[in-house]
Amino acid sequence: MAVKCFRCGCNTNKDNAKFCSKCGQSLTMAPAWLPDVKWHIKTLGIIYVILLIVFIVGQVLLKPYVRNIVENW
C-alpha cells in the first residue's frame, strides 16, 4: 500500500517513507493539538479546586462519623 502525499497527491511513496518522492513534503502528520502552558495551568487549577472541595466536604461529612467510632471504642 502506498502513502499519499498531502501536498501533491503523489501516491507512489513507500509505506515507511518520511518524505514525498515527488515534492519532498514530510509525510508524517503533525499533531492536531499540542497543549500549551496556559492549558496545563488551567487544568491543574481545576484539579486542585476539585480535590480541595472533595477534601472539605469529606471533612464535614465524615468528622461526626469518625468521632462516633472513636468515642464508642
MOLINTA-V264079 format. One record per backbone hydrogen bond with DSSP energy under -0.5 kcal/mol. NH is the residue of the N-H (numbers start at 1). CO is the residue of the C=O. If there is no record, write none. Layout:
BEGIN
{{NH;CO} {NH;CO}}
END
This chain:
BEGIN
{{3;13} {5;10} {9;5} {13;3} {17;14} {20;25} {24;20} {27;18} {28;18} {40;36} {41;37} {42;38} {43;39} {44;40} {45;41} {46;42} {47;43} {48;44} {49;45} {50;46} {51;47} {52;48} {53;49} {54;50} {55;51} {56;52} {57;53} {58;54} {59;55} {60;56} {61;57} {62;58} {63;59} {66;62} {67;63} {68;64} {69;65} {70;66} {71;67} {72;68} {73;70}}
END
